[in-house]
Amino acid sequence: MQTTWEAEIAQLLTELSDSQDELFAILAKKRSMLLASDHAGLTSLFPAEERLLEKMKACATKRETLLIRARKEGMPSQSIASLSNALPASRRGDLPERIVQANARTRLLQNQSITNWIVIQRTLIHLSQMLEIIATGGRLQPTYGEGEPVNASGSLVDRAA
């Protein structure tokens, strides 16, 4: 029975690693397309993202199924790491290292996702500012006061100061 656990955990980790590799590639493409404002390219990524989402959902389902089965059999079921650690040392093989690697790659993917999110936020701020310039005709609008003119002069711009 122990060999089955080891093989199933190894298969899950292989599928997860493959999915992570795909996600690294998609995030890199997306980041370069965002920086280049390649809207058509971003749109073309949707099918690949959908396929990857299904693969990742399958990994999550498989993980949950393994942990439920482990709980029913009286084995540790808090995580794949705890289940792997419950196997005899002679049968664990490289599972502990692969689990650590998968966790580290997950953190790296989170960082890359945040990077893409920041690029998108900066783009949205820029677009918002451009829309405001277009909407106001480039004239500054007063923030406070009723109809008071905006004092747009300053010592760095005007020689009069």
HUWOFEN-V143533 format. One record per pair of residues at least 12 apart in sequence whose ideal C-beta (glycine too) atoms are under 8 Angstrom apart, sorted by sequence separation. I is the first residue (numbers start at 1). J is the second residue. D is the distance in Angstrom with one decimal. If there is no record, write none. Layout:
BEGIN
<<I	J	D> <I	J	D>>
END
This chain:
BEGIN
<<29	41	7.5> <30	42	6.7> <33	45	7.4> <67	79	7.6> <84	96	6.2> <140	152	5.8> <67	80	7.3> <70	83	5.1> <66	80	7.0> <30	45	6.1> <81	96	7.4> <84	99	6.1> <29	45	6.4> <67	83	6.9> <63	80	6.2> <66	83	6.9> <81	99	4.9> <26	45	6.3> <80	99	6.2> <26	48	6.0> <26	49	6.2> <22	48	7.7> <26	52	6.4> <23	52	6.1> <22	52	5.2> <19	52	6.4> <22	55	7.4> <23	56	7.8> <19	55	4.9> <18	55	7.7> <19	56	5.2> <15	55	7.2> <19	59	6.0> <15	58	7.4> <16	59	5.1> <15	59	5.4> <12	59	6.6> <15	62	7.2> <12	62	5.4> <12	63	6.1> <12	66	6.7> <9	66	7.0> <8	66	6.0> <5	70	7.8> <13	80	7.8> <12	80	6.9> <5	75	7.8> <9	80	6.1> <9	83	6.8> <9	84	5.6> <5	83	7.0> <6	87	6.0> <17	98	7.6> <31	112	7.5> <5	87	5.9> <13	95	7.2> <20	102	7.2> <27	109	7.1> <34	116	6.5> <10	93	7.4> <17	101	7.8> <28	112	7.8> <31	115	6.7> <35	119	6.6> <2	87	5.7> <6	91	5.3> <10	95	6.5> <13	98	4.7> <17	102	6.5> <20	105	4.9> <24	109	6.8> <27	112	4.7> <31	116	5.4> <34	119	4.8> <2	88	6.2> <6	92	6.9> <9	95	5.7> <13	99	6.8> <16	102	5.5> <20	106	7.3> <23	109	5.7> <27	113	6.6> <30	116	5.8> <34	120	6.5> <37	123	7.9> <6	93	6.5> <3	91	6.6> <10	98	7.5> <17	105	7.5> <24	112	7.3> <31	119	6.6> <2	91	5.2> <6	95	6.7> <13	102	6.0> <20	109	6.4> <27	116	6.2> <34	123	6.9>>
END
